[in-house]
C-alpha cells in the first residue's frame, strides 16, 4: 500500500471519528435548545438552569 493511500485512509478514519464526536456533542446540546415560533419564524435559544 502506498504512503498516500495509507495517509488518506488514516485521515478518513479520523474524520469519521470527529464526525461521531460532533454528533454526540450536538445530541447533548439538543436538551438545552429551546425552540420558539415568533410570527412565521422559528427562533432558537439555549437554556439551562445553571446558566
SULNORLIN-V832825 format. One record per pair of residues at least 12 apart in sequence whose C-alpha atoms are under 10 Angstrom apart, sorted by the first residue. I is the first residue (numbers start at 1). J is the second residue. D is the distance in whole Angstrom. If there is no record, write none. Layout:
i->{I,I}
j->{J,J}
d->{D,D}
//
This chain:
i->{29,29,30,31,31,31,32,32,32,32,32,33,33,33,33,34,34,34}
j->{46,47,46,46,47,48,45,46,47,48,49,45,46,47,48,46,47,48}
d->{8,10,9,9,9,9,8,5,5,6,9,6,5,6,9,6,7,10}
//
